[in-house]
């Protein structure tokens, strides 16, 4: 016989369990009470059929249909999920006994103590024993696992009912018999979990039959709980059967506890999906910002690489102003975007590591390294563009100077050659007297001397034109045309001069008279006149210098020129003396001069006029040279001022770079204190910005003064700009590292003391204070922390595994952030793909797939649609219409490595 009154008692060592609770008013013989037996028979039969229908069968008579043991074994397989020994299909009594014994042995194997229940009584159809056996099965497989606040089985189920029905009026569950007679407790259980199914306020305590039937019908229709009791039997019995009530109530517990599990599973999935959605948004933001920054760089570089030459210095200076506007207005926001992009990328990678997700790999061409490479190309283009602008300004200044000099010399030459061709082609000697011919011949000799003296000027004109061509002067065509015209005319003059000389020499034999004094005057006046013209050209010559040494060289040359003026004046007086001697001889001998000197057109008046003009140009030249000297002295002051500021700023940047390097290694206090100190330090650095702006102003004055070199400092503005940007970026990166450490600490539950220990271990082995550990330094650090990575086969394998985690790019160095991530991963746990798959399986009612309807029922709308949009159709053999594959979706959330 089964001991139905034994108390529930589960051994802590997993020993034999007895599931019945002794009650003072319970008599074993009352089991045979017809009313109770009727309730048990109906309840147990319905309970068995609720499980047997899963295998497509059922029972009609509980004591008859279990006699051969076949459906009994099938029932145990369904409720346990395990396979029993193969049943015997024979019809003999021995076959039936053997099958029942296999079922009883299986029950006993689950820790159930069977008292006085034998296979023969079941085969013989003993109702009392059969009901006792079914009750034992119900206790073991439906009630035993119920646990509420460390109470189990009957007490746990009773406590669960009391908790769920506590808020309801007229309900006071104290047992599993009379507390349920009015039906309100059943309705309260359903309403507590599914308020949409029961209008509890409409129920009346004095109408128990209606209450009971309402609960039974709702449970059967909406909760898939078969009707196991009759309202009339419960109401008509003084004390309803406790086993029947417990069996039926346990079905409610299992139905509603499944909903609780589904809610828990849905919450887990919501948490995982929320993290994934946030990470995806960060990835999209990174991709967008990276694309915009790269597009700006792509559009800017061609502008910086444009080498279209301008025609004037003013046009090039306008380009220089545009470039300065780009540097001061357009580029600084992009520097901030680049820094923010790196910070966002590092933060995203930290969050992915903390949530056990695969690392983020930006799309091709949008890696941080790609952006840094494009930025480096941009800065290279900036430097080249600035150097080109300065060289173009120098080139155009040189071109404008040469062009003006060319036109000045060309104008002088053209003025000299004006009328020379007509003079050389006239044939006045054919009708002239002998003395006139001689005079013409001497005059021609003087012309040849003058022509030779002008040869140097023609060569200078050609040389200047050639240099203008080589420097790509924009108006080279007109210069070349004018130069060619001068050269052609010069060749023509040479030929005409030779022809006239030959003609005069043919008639020279017939001419004897010559005026030696006129000839001497002409010969000496011509080169002196040419010297004066050259001197006036030099005195009017434009000059361009870039430093004090050059202008002092010009001043020295000018002083040397002034020192020759005394000798030149003596030559002028000697030439004028010759003309005076001519006048004296003519007066002495009564010679009537025909007029001007027949050998030259240079008159004493013109010599004196040019001499006075040249002497007037000397003080003007002195003033111009002195003004340029003052300008160069001012430029030198600008150089010195800029150098003083640049040397101060350069030293400040270098000192702060070294200081931030030490701070990042020697930081103390909590991470929040470190973050606050770093931000205060960043603020103090930004307070130095007015000094940078002052330096930019000095540099602008340098450029406006067209100063291209500075011997007082080795710093350039470009060098200082790059250093300042590196200082700001380094501080921002250090702040971001501390923020990521705070994220890691909060997400992984790492204490401040652990972080100090990790930082101390890391700094101890970071001998060169580089902020990273080489492989051997990292191995020594791991050994000091207790990791077995000694130089043997097993240790090398373990060290290689750890290095693949902390240095996935095989750079050979381990950063402090990677070290913290590794240590936190070793000491904490996170959600895994297996846990997410298990949660989806609960929502899918243990199916290998899930439907869109189930997702929308269990998850919030946005996350349900998120899953539906990303889940692939399920293609397994048991696929239903609209089935979705939640396993591959969960795998994709964490990457293949998690499975």
C-alpha positions in Angstrom: 0.0 0.0 0.0 1.1 3.6 -0.7 1.7 5.7 2.4 -0.5 8.6 1.3 -0.1 10.5 4.5 3.7 10.6 4.7 5.0 14.2 5.0 6.9 15.8 2.1 10.6 15.5 2.9 13.4 16.1 0.4 16.8 15.0 1.6 19.7 17.4 1.0 21.7 14.5 -0.4 19.1 13.6 -3.0 17.8 10.5 -1.0 14.3 9.0 -1.0 11.4 11.5 -0.9 8.0 11.1 0.6 5.4 13.5 -0.7 2.3 13.3 1.5 1.8 15.6 4.5 0.2 14.1 7.6 -3.0 15.9 8.7 -4.6 15.4 12.1 -8.1 14.9 10.6 -7.1 12.6 7.7 -8.0 8.9 7.9 -6.6 6.5 5.3 -9.8 4.7 5.0 -11.6 7.9 3.9 -9.8 7.4 0.5 -12.6 4.9 -0.2 -15.3 7.5 0.4 -17.3 7.4 -2.8 -17.6 11.1 -3.2 -13.9 11.7 -2.8 -13.0 8.7 -5.0 -15.3 10.0 -7.7 -13.6 13.4 -7.6 -10.1 11.8 -7.6 -11.0 9.5 -10.5 -12.3 12.4 -12.6 -9.5 14.7 -11.7 -6.7 12.2 -12.2 -8.2 11.0 -15.4 -8.3 14.5 -16.8 -4.8 15.2 -15.6 -3.5 12.0 -17.3 -5.3 12.8 -20.5 -3.9 16.4 -20.5 -0.4 14.8 -21.0 -1.4 11.7 -23.0 -3.1 13.8 -25.7 0.4 15.0 -26.6 1.0 11.5 -27.9 -2.4 11.3 -29.5 -4.1 9.0 -27.0 -6.2 9.1 -23.8 -7.8 6.9 -21.2 -11.5 6.4 -20.3 -11.3 4.3 -17.2 -8.3 5.0 -15.0 -8.1 1.6 -13.3 -8.8 -0.4 -16.5 -6.7 1.5 -19.1 -3.4 1.3 -17.1 -3.7 -2.5 -16.4 -1.4 -3.6 -19.3 1.2 -1.0 -18.3 1.5 0.4 -21.9 -0.3 3.8 -21.4 1.3 4.0 -17.9 4.7 3.8 -19.5 3.7 6.3 -22.2 2.4 8.7 -19.6 5.7 8.6 -17.7 7.7 9.2 -20.9 5.5 12.3 -21.8 5.7 14.0 -18.4 9.4 13.2 -17.8 10.7 13.7 -21.3 12.8 10.5 -21.0 12.6 7.1 -22.7 11.6 4.1 -20.7 12.6 0.5 -21.4 10.9 -1.1 -24.4 7.5 -2.5 -23.3 6.4 -6.0 -23.9 3.5 -6.3 -26.4 2.1 -9.7 -25.2 -1.4 -10.0 -23.8 -0.5 -12.4 -21.0 -0.7 -11.4 -17.4 3.1 -11.8 -17.0 3.7 -9.3 -19.9 1.4 -6.8 -18.2 3.1 -7.2 -14.8 6.5 -6.7 -16.4 5.3 -3.5 -18.1 3.9 -2.1 -14.9 7.0 -3.1 -13.0 9.1 -1.1 -15.6 6.9 1.9 -14.9 7.2 1.5 -11.1 11.0 1.0 -11.3 11.2 4.3 -13.3 9.2 6.1 -10.6 11.4 4.7 -7.9 14.5 5.8 -9.9 13.3 9.4 -9.5 13.6 9.2 -5.7 10.0 8.3 -5.0 9.4 5.8 -2.1 6.6 3.5 -3.1 4.9 1.9 -0.1 2.8 -1.3 -0.6 2.2 -0.6 -4.3 2.8 -3.7 -6.4 2.4 -4.4 -10.1 -0.2 -7.1 -9.4 -2.7 -4.7 -7.8 -2.4 -2.4 -10.9 -2.8 -5.3 -13.3 -5.8 -6.5 -11.3 -7.5 -3.1 -11.6 -7.3 -2.1 -7.9 -8.9 1.3 -8.0 -7.4 2.3 -4.6 -3.9 1.3 -5.6 -4.2 2.8 -9.1 -5.4 6.2 -7.7 -2.6 6.1 -5.2 0.0 5.5 -7.8 -1.3 8.3 -10.0 -1.3 10.6 -7.0 2.3 9.6 -6.4 3.1 10.5 -10.0 1.3 13.8 -9.8 3.2 14.7 -6.6 6.6 13.8 -8.2 6.2 15.4 -11.5 3.7 18.2 -11.0 4.0 19.4 -7.4 7.5 18.4 -6.1 9.4 21.1 -8.0 7.1 24.0 -6.8 9.2 26.2 -4.6 8.3 29.5 -3.0 10.6 31.1 -0.4 12.4 27.9 0.5 9.1 26.0 0.9 8.3 23.3 -1.6 5.6 20.9 -2.8 2.3 21.3 -1.0 3.5 24.2 1.3 5.0 26.0 -1.7 1.9 25.6 -3.8 -0.3 26.8 -0.9 2.0 29.8 -0.3 1.9 30.7 -4.0 -2.0 30.6 -4.0 -2.1 32.7 -0.8 0.2 35.3 -2.3 -1.6 35.5 -5.7 -5.1 35.8 -4.1 -4.3 38.0 -1.2 -5.6 41.3 -2.8 -9.0 39.8 -3.6 -12.0 40.2 -1.3 -13.9 37.1 0.0 -10.8 35.0 -0.7 -8.8 33.4 2.1 -6.9 30.3 1.0 -5.9 28.2 4.0 -6.0 24.7 2.6 -6.8 22.7 -0.5 -10.4 21.7 0.3 -13.0 24.1 1.8 -11.1 27.3 0.8 -12.0 26.6 -2.8 -15.7 25.6 -2.5 -17.2 29.0 -3.4 -15.0 29.1 -6.6 -13.8 32.7 -5.9 -10.2 31.5 -5.3 -10.0 29.9 -8.8 -11.4 33.0 -10.4 -8.9 35.2 -8.4 -6.0 33.1 -9.6 -7.0 33.6 -13.3 -7.8 37.3 -12.9 -4.4 37.9 -11.1 -2.6 36.6 -14.2 -5.1 37.3 -17.0 -7.4 40.1 -15.9 -8.8 40.3 -19.5 -10.5 36.8 -19.0 -12.4 37.4 -15.8 -14.8 40.1 -14.6 -14.1 39.4 -10.9 -16.2 42.2 -9.5 -19.3 40.6 -11.1 -18.9 37.4 -9.2 -21.0 36.7 -6.0 -19.8 34.6 -3.1 -23.4 33.1 -2.7 -23.3 31.6 -6.2 -20.5 29.0 -6.0 -21.7 26.8 -8.9 -21.6 29.8 -11.3 -18.2 30.8 -10.0 -16.7 27.4 -10.3 -18.1 26.7 -13.8 -16.9 30.2 -15.0 -13.3 29.4 -13.7 -13.3 25.9 -15.2 -14.6 27.0 -18.6 -12.2 30.0 -18.9 -9.2 27.8 -17.9 -10.1 25.1 -20.4 -10.8 27.6 -23.3 -8.0 30.1 -22.7 -5.4 28.5 -20.6 -5.4 25.0 -22.1 -6.2 23.5 -18.6 -8.7 20.6 -19.0 -11.8 20.5 -16.8 -10.8 18.1 -14.0 -13.6 18.9 -11.5 -17.4 19.2 -11.4 -18.9 22.3 -9.7 -21.8 20.2 -8.3 -19.4 17.6 -6.8 -17.4 20.3 -5.0 -20.4 22.2 -3.8 -22.3 19.1 -2.8 -19.4 17.7 -0.7 -18.9 18.8 2.8 -15.1 18.8 2.3 -13.8 18.5 -1.4 -11.0 16.0 -2.1 -7.7 17.7 -1.3 -5.8 15.7 -3.9 -8.2 16.6 -6.7 -8.0 20.3 -5.7 -4.1 20.2 -5.5 -3.9 18.4 -8.8 -6.1 21.0 -10.5 -4.4 24.0 -8.8 -0.9 22.7 -9.8 -2.0 23.0 -13.4 -2.7 26.8 -12.8 0.8 27.1 -11.2 2.6 25.6 -14.2 0.5 27.5 -16.7 1.2 30.9 -15.1 4.8 30.1 -14.1 5.5 29.6 -17.8 4.3 33.1 -18.5 6.6 34.4 -15.8 9.5 32.6 -17.5 8.5 34.1 -20.8 8.4 37.6 -19.3 11.9 37.0 -17.8 13.1 35.8 -21.2 11.6 38.8 -23.0 13.3 41.2 -20.5 16.7 39.5 -21.2 16.1 39.8 -25.0 15.0 43.4 -24.6 18.2 44.2 -22.7 20.4 42.6 -25.3 18.6 44.2 -28.2 18.7 47.6 -26.6 22.5 47.4 -26.3 22.7 46.2 -29.9 20.5 49.0 -31.1 22.6 51.6 -29.3 25.8 50.2 -30.7 24.4 50.2 -34.2 23.4 53.8 -33.8 27.0 54.7 -32.7 28.3 52.7 -35.7 26.0 54.7 -38.1 27.0 58.0 -36.5 30.7 57.1 -36.8 30.3 56.1 -40.5 28.4 59.3 -41.2 31.0 61.5 -39.5 33.9 59.7 -41.1 32.3 59.9 -44.5 31.7 63.7 -44.1 35.2 64.3 -42.9 36.8 62.2 -45.7 34.6 64.0 -48.2 35.7 67.4 -46.9 39.3 66.3 -47.1 38.7 64.9 -50.7 37.2 68.3 -51.8 39.9 70.4 -50.0 43.0 68.6 -51.3 42.4 69.4 -55.0 42.0 73.1 -54.0 45.4 72.9 -52.1 47.0 71.1 -55.0 45.8 73.7 -57.6 48.9 75.4 -59.0 47.2 77.8 -61.4 49.5 80.7 -61.7 48.4 84.3 -61.4 49.6 87.3 -63.3 50.3 89.8 -60.5 51.5 89.9 -56.9 48.2 91.2 -55.8 46.4 88.2 -57.2 48.7 85.8 -55.4 48.3 87.8 -52.2 44.6 87.3 -52.5 45.2 83.6 -52.7 47.4 83.8 -49.7 44.5 85.6 -47.8 42.1 82.8 -48.9 44.6 80.2 -47.5 44.9 82.1 -44.2 41.1 82.2 -44.0 41.0 78.4 -44.5 43.6 77.9 -41.8 41.9 80.0 -39.2 38.1 79.5 -40.0 37.5 76.3 -42.0 40.1 73.9 -40.6 39.8 74.2 -36.8 36.2 72.7 -36.7 37.4 69.8 -38.8 40.3 69.2 -36.3 37.6 69.0 -33.6 35.6 66.6 -35.7 38.6 64.4 -36.2 39.4 64.3 -32.5 35.7 63.5 -31.7 35.7 60.7 -34.3 38.6 59.0 -32.6 37.0 59.4 -29.2 33.6 57.9 -30.5 35.5 55.0 -32.1 37.3 54.2 -28.9 34.1 54.5 -26.8 32.2 52.2 -29.2 35.0 49.6 -29.1 34.9 49.7 -25.3 31.2 49.2 -25.1 31.3 46.3 -27.6 34.0 44.6 -25.5 32.0 45.2 -22.3 28.9 43.6 -23.9 30.8 40.7 -25.3 30.2 41.8 -28.9 32.6 41.5 -31.8 34.8 44.6 -32.4 33.5 47.2 -34.8 35.1 47.2 -38.2 34.2 50.4 -40.1 33.5 50.0 -43.8 36.4 50.0 -46.2 38.4 53.3 -46.3 36.8 54.7 -43.1 39.1 53.2 -40.4 40.7 55.7 -38.0 44.0 54.9 -39.7 42.5 55.8 -43.1 41.3 59.1 -41.7 44.7 59.8 -40.2 46.3 58.9 -43.5 44.0 61.3 -45.4 44.6 64.0 -42.8 48.4 63.5 -43.2 47.9 63.9 -47.0 45.9 67.1 -46.3 48.5 68.6 -44.1 51.2 67.7 -46.7 49.1 69.5 -49.4 48.7 72.5 -47.0 52.5 72.8 -46.6 53.1 72.4 -50.3 50.4 75.0 -51.1 51.8 77.6 -48.7 55.4 77.1 -50.0 54.1 77.4 -53.6 52.2 80.7 -52.8 55.4 82.2 -51.2 57.6 81.1 -54.1 55.0 82.5 -56.6 55.0 85.8 -54.8 58.8 86.0 -55.1 58.7 84.9 -58.7 56.0 87.5 -59.6 58.0 90.3 -57.8 61.0 89.3 -59.7 59.0 89.2 -63.0 57.5 92.7 -62.4 60.9 94.1 -61.6 62.5 92.5 -64.7 59.5 93.6 -66.9 59.8 97.2 -65.8 63.6 97.1 -66.3 63.2 95.6 -69.8 60.7 98.3 -70.9 62.9 101.1 -69.4 66.0 99.9 -71.3 64.0 99.2 -74.4 62.5 102.7 -74.4 66.0 104.2 -74.0 67.4 102.1 -76.8 64.4 102.9 -79.1 64.8 106.5 -78.4 68.5 106.3 -79.3 67.9 104.4 -82.5 65.1 106.7 -83.6 66.2 108.2 -87.0 69.4 106.3 -87.2 68.3 104.2 -90.2 67.4 107.4 -92.1 70.8 109.0 -91.2 72.7 105.9 -92.4 70.8 105.7 -95.7 71.2 109.3 -96.8 73.8 110.1 -99.5 74.8 113.7 -98.5 78.5 112.9 -99.2 77.9 112.9 -103.0 77.4 116.7 -103.1 79.6 117.6 -100.1 83.0 119.3 -100.2 86.2 117.5 -99.2 86.1 118.9 -95.8 82.5 118.0 -95.4 83.2 114.4 -96.5 86.0 114.2 -94.1 83.7 115.5 -91.5 81.1 112.9 -92.5 83.7 110.2 -92.2 84.8 111.3 -88.8 81.2 111.6 -87.7 80.6 108.1 -88.9 83.5 106.8 -86.9 82.0 108.5 -83.9 78.7 106.8 -84.6 80.4 103.4 -84.8 81.9 104.1 -81.4 78.5 105.0 -80.1 77.0 101.9 -81.8 79.5 99.7 -80.1 78.8 101.3 -76.8 75.1 100.5 -77.2 75.9 96.8 -78.0 75.9 96.1 -74.2 72.5 97.6 -73.7 71.0 95.4 -76.5 72.6 92.3 -75.0 71.1 93.3 -71.6 67.6 93.7 -73.2 67.9 90.3 -74.8 69.1 88.7 -71.6 66.2 90.2 -69.6 63.7 89.0 -72.2 65.2 85.5 -72.0 64.9 85.5 -68.2 61.3 86.6 -68.4 60.6 83.7 -70.7 62.3 81.3 -68.4 60.3 82.6 -65.4 57.1 82.2 -67.5 56.1 85.8 -67.6 52.4 86.1 -68.5 53.1 88.9 -71.2 56.1 87.1 -72.7 54.6 87.4 -76.2 54.7 91.2 -76.3 58.2 91.2 -74.6 59.5 88.8 -77.3 58.0 90.8 -80.1 59.6 94.0 -78.9 62.9 92.3 -78.2 62.9 90.8 -81.7 62.1 94.1 -83.3 65.0 95.7 -81.4 67.4 92.9 -82.5 66.3 93.0 -86.1 66.7 96.8 -86.1 70.1 96.4 -84.5 71.2 94.0 -87.2 69.9 96.4 -89.8 71.8 99.3 -88.2 75.0 97.2 -88.3 74.6 96.4 -91.9 73.7 100.0 -92.8 76.7 101.3 -90.8 79.1 99.1 -92.7 77.7 100.2 -96.0 78.0 103.9 -95.2 81.5 103.5 -93.9 82.5 101.8 -97.2 80.9 104.7 -99.1 82.7 107.4 -97.1 86.1 105.6 -97.3 85.8 105.5 -101.1 85.5 109.3 -101.1 88.0 109.8 -98.2 90.9 109.8 -100.7 89.5 113.0 -102.2 89.0 114.7 -98.9 92.0 116.0 -96.8 90.7 118.4 -94.4 89.8 117.3 -90.9 89.1 119.1 -87.8 91.1 117.2 -85.1 89.6 119.1 -82.3 86.1 118.3 -83.4 87.0 114.7 -83.8 88.7 114.5 -80.4 85.7 116.1 -78.8 83.3 113.7 -80.5 85.4 110.7 -79.5 85.6 111.7 -75.8 82.1 113.1 -75.5 80.4 109.9 -76.8 81.6 107.5 -74.2 81.3 110.1 -71.5 77.7 110.7 -72.6 77.1 107.0 -72.7 78.6 106.7 -69.2 76.3 109.4 -67.9 73.3 107.7 -69.4 74.4 104.4 -67.8 74.9 106.2 -64.5 71.4 107.7 -64.7 69.9 104.3 -65.5 71.7 102.9 -62.5 70.5 105.7 -60.3 66.9 105.1 -61.4 67.2 101.3 -61.3 64.6 99.6 -59.1 65.9 97.3 -56.4 64.4 94.5 -54.3 66.1 93.2 -51.1 65.1 90.8 -48.4 67.5 91.5 -45.6 69.9 94.2 -44.1 73.0 92.6 -45.7 71.5 93.1 -49.2 70.5 96.7 -48.7 73.9 97.5 -47.1 75.6 96.0 -50.2 73.6 98.4 -52.4 74.5 101.3 -50.2 78.2 100.3 -50.4 78.0 100.1 -54.2 76.4 103.5 -54.3 79.1 105.0 -52.1 81.7 103.6 -54.5 79.9 105.2 -57.4 79.9 108.6 -55.7 83.6 108.2 -55.1 84.1 108.2 -58.9 82.2 111.4 -59.5 85.3 113.6 -59.0 87.2 111.9 -61.8 84.1 112.0 -64.0 83.8 115.7 -63.4 87.4 116.1 -64.5 86.6 114.3 -67.7 83.6 116.5 -68.3 85.7 119.6 -67.8 88.4 118.2 -70.2 85.7 117.6 -72.9 84.3 121.1 -72.3 87.9 122.4 -72.6 88.2 120.8 -76.1 85.1 122.7 -77.2 86.5 125.9 -75.7 89.8 125.4 -77.6 87.8 125.0 -80.9 86.1 128.3 -80.2 89.4 129.9 -79.4 91.1 128.7 -82.6 88.1 129.7 -84.7 88.2 133.2 -83.2 92.0 133.5 -83.5 92.0 132.5 -87.1 88.7 134.2 -88.1 87.1 130.9 -89.0 83.4 131.0 -89.3 82.0 127.8 -87.9 79.1 126.3 -89.8 77.3 125.4 -86.6 77.3 122.2 -84.6 80.2 119.8 -84.4 80.1 117.8 -87.6 81.2 114.7 -85.9 78.7 114.4 -83.0 75.3 115.5 -82.0 76.4 115.7 -78.4 76.7 119.3 -77.4 78.4 120.8 -74.3 75.0 121.9 -73.2 73.6 118.4 -73.3 76.6 117.1 -71.4 76.1 119.7 -68.7 72.4 119.1 -68.6 72.8 115.4 -68.2 75.5 116.0 -65.6 73.2 118.2 -63.5 70.4 115.7 -63.9 72.6 112.9 -62.8 73.9 114.9 -59.8 70.3 115.6 -58.8 69.5 111.8 -58.8 72.3 111.0 -56.3 70.5 112.4 -53.2 67.2 110.8 -54.4 69.1 107.5 -54.6 70.5 108.1 -51.1 67.0 108.7 -49.7 65.6 105.6 -51.4 68.4 103.4 -50.1 68.1 104.8 -46.6 64.3 104.2 -46.6 64.8 100.6 -47.6 67.4 100.3 -44.9 64.9 101.5 -42.3 62.3 99.1 -43.7 64.8 96.1 -43.4 65.6 97.2 -39.8 61.8 97.2 -39.0 61.5 93.7 -40.6 64.4 92.6 -38.5 62.5 93.8 -35.4 59.5 91.8 -36.6 61.7 88.7 -36.9 63.0 89.2 -33.4 59.6 89.7 -31.9 58.2 86.6 -33.6 61.2 84.6 -32.6 60.8 85.6 -28.9 57.2 84.6 -28.9 57.8 81.4 -30.9 60.6 80.2 -28.7 58.4 80.8 -25.6 55.4 79.0 -27.2 57.5 76.1 -28.5 59.1 75.6 -25.1 55.6 75.7 -23.4 54.2 73.1 -25.9 57.2 70.8 -25.4 57.0 71.0 -21.6 53.3 70.4 -21.6 53.7 67.3 -23.9 56.2 65.9 -21.5 54.0 66.8 -18.5 50.9 65.1 -19.9 53.0 62.0 -20.6 54.0 61.9 -16.9 50.5 62.6 -15.7 49.0 59.7 -17.8 51.4 57.3 -16.0 51.5 58.8 -12.5 47.8 59.6 -12.0 46.5 58.9 -8.4 43.1 59.1 -6.7 39.8 57.7 -8.0 39.0 57.6 -11.7 36.5 60.4 -11.2 39.2 62.5 -9.4 41.6 61.7 -12.3 39.0 62.7 -14.8 38.2 66.0 -13.0 42.0 66.8 -12.7 42.5 66.0 -16.4 39.6 68.3 -17.4 41.0 71.1 -15.1 44.4 70.5 -16.7 42.7 70.7 -20.2 41.1 74.0 -19.1 44.4 75.4 -18.0 46.0 74.4 -21.3 43.1 76.1 -23.3 43.8 79.3 -21.2 47.1 79.5 -23.1 45.2 80.0 -26.4 45.5 83.9 -26.3 49.3 83.4 -26.5 48.8 81.2 -29.7 46.5 83.9 -31.1 49.1 86.6 -30.3 51.8 84.5 -32.1 49.4 84.1 -35.1 49.1 87.9 -35.2 52.9 88.3 -35.2 53.2 85.7 -38.0 50.6 87.6 -40.1 52.7 90.8 -39.8 55.7 88.8 -40.9 53.9 87.5 -44.0 52.4 90.9 -44.8 55.9 92.3 -44.7 57.0 89.6 -47.1 59.6 88.2 -44.7 60.6 84.7 -45.8 63.4 83.8 -43.4 64.2 84.3 -39.7 67.6 83.6 -38.3 66.5 84.2 -34.7 64.5 81.0 -34.3 64.2 77.4 -35.6 60.4 77.4 -35.0 58.0 77.9 -37.9 54.3 78.7 -37.5 53.4 75.4 -39.1 55.6 73.5 -36.6 54.0 75.3 -33.7 50.4 74.8 -35.0 51.0 71.0 -35.4 52.5 70.8 -31.9 49.6 72.7 -30.4 47.1 70.4 -32.1 49.0 67.3 -30.9 48.9 68.7 -27.3 45.2 69.2 -27.4 44.6 65.8 -29.0 46.8 64.0 -26.5 44.9 65.6 -23.6 41.5 64.6 -25.2 42.8 61.0 -25.7 44.0 60.8 -22.1 40.6 62.0 -20.9 38.8 59.4 -23.1 41.0 56.6 -21.7 39.9 57.5 -18.2 36.3 57.7 -19.3 36.6 54.2 -20.8 38.1 52.9 -17.6 35.1 54.3 -15.7 32.8 52.5 -18.2 34.8 49.3 -17.8 34.8 49.6 -14.0 31.0 50.3 -13.8 30.1 47.6 -16.4 32.3 44.9 -15.0 32.0 45.7 -11.3 35.7 46.3 -10.8 36.5 48.0 -7.6 38.8 51.0 -7.3 41.3 48.9 -5.4 41.5 46.5 -8.3 42.0 49.3 -10.8 44.9 50.7 -8.6 46.4 47.2 -8.5 46.2 46.8 -12.3 47.6 50.3 -12.8 50.5 49.7 -10.3 51.3 46.3 -12.0 51.2 47.9 -15.5 53.4 50.9 -14.5 55.9 48.7 -12.7 56.7 46.8 -15.9 56.3 49.9 -18.2 60.0 50.7 -17.7 60.2 53.3 -20.5 56.9 55.0 -19.5 55.6 54.6 -23.1 52.1 53.7 -22.0 52.4 50.2 -23.5 54.0 46.9 -22.6 56.1 45.0 -25.0 55.5 41.2 -25.2 58.2 40.2 -22.7 57.1 43.0 -20.3 53.5 41.9 -20.5 54.5 38.2 -19.8 56.4 39.3 -16.7 53.3 41.3 -15.6 51.1 38.2 -16.1 53.5 36.0 -14.1 53.4 38.6 -11.2 49.6 38.4 -11.3 49.7 34.6 -10.9 49.2 33.5 -14.6 51.0 30.3 -15.6 52.8 31.5 -18.8 56.3 30.3 -18.0 58.6 29.3 -20.9 57.3 25.8 -21.6 55.0 24.4 -24.2 51.8 24.9 -22.2 52.8 28.3 -20.9 53.7 29.5 -24.4 50.4 28.3 -25.7 48.5 30.2 -22.9 50.5 33.3 -23.5 49.8 33.2 -27.2 46.1 32.9 -26.5 46.2 35.9 -24.1 48.2 38.0 -26.7 45.6 37.2 -29.4 43.0 38.8 -27.1 44.9 41.9 -25.9 46.8 42.5 -29.2 44.6 41.3 -32.1 46.5 43.4 -34.6 49.9 41.8 -33.7 51.5 45.2 -33.0 53.7 43.7 -30.4 52.5 46.1 -27.7 49.7 46.0 -25.1 48.0 49.2 -24.1 46.7 49.8 -20.6 43.0 49.8 -21.9 43.6 46.4 -23.5 45.1 45.2 -20.2 42.1 46.4 -18.2 39.7 44.8 -20.7 41.5 41.5 -20.4 41.6 41.6 -16.6 37.9 42.5 -16.3 36.9 39.8 -18.8 38.8 37.3 -16.7 37.0 38.2 -13.5 33.4 39.0 -14.6 30.7 37.4 -16.6 28.4 38.8 -19.4 25.5 37.7 -21.4 26.3 35.1 -24.0 24.8 33.9 -27.2 23.8 30.7 -25.5 21.8 32.6 -22.9 20.0 34.6 -25.6 19.2 31.4 -27.6 17.8 29.8 -24.4 15.6 32.9 -23.9 14.2 32.8 -27.4 13.6 29.1 -27.0 11.4 29.8 -23.9 9.4 32.4 -25.9 9.0 29.9 -28.7 7.6 27.2 -26.4 10.7 24.9 -26.9 10.3 25.0 -30.7 13.4 25.4 -32.9 11.9 28.5 -34.5 9.7 31.4 -33.5 6.9 33.3 -35.3 6.4 37.0 -35.8 3.2 36.8 -33.8 5.0 35.3 -30.8 7.7 38.1 -31.0 5.1 40.8 -31.1 3.2 39.3 -28.2 6.3 38.9 -25.9 8.5 41.9 -26.9 8.0 45.7 -27.0 6.8 46.8 -30.5 10.1 48.4 -31.7 12.3 45.5 -30.6 9.9 42.9 -31.9 10.0 44.6 -35.3 13.8 44.9 -35.0 14.0 41.1 -34.6 11.5 40.3 -37.4 13.4 42.5 -39.8 16.8 40.8 -39.1 15.8 37.1 -38.5 16.2 34.8 -41.5 13.4 32.4 -42.4 13.6 29.0 -40.6 14.3 26.1 -43.1 14.3 23.1 -40.7 12.2 20.0 -41.4 9.5 21.0 -38.9 9.2 24.6 -40.2 5.8 26.2 -40.0 4.5 29.1 -42.2 6.2 32.3 -41.2 8.8 30.5 -39.0 11.9 32.6 -38.1 15.4 31.3 -37.2 16.3 32.8 -33.8 19.5 30.8 -33.4 21.4 32.4 -36.3 20.1 35.8 -35.2 21.5 35.3 -31.7 24.8 34.1 -33.2 25.1 37.2 -35.3 24.6 39.4 -32.2 27.8 38.0 -30.6 29.8 36.8 -33.6 30.7 33.2 -34.6 33.4 32.8 -31.9 30.7 32.7 -29.1 29.3 29.5 -30.4 
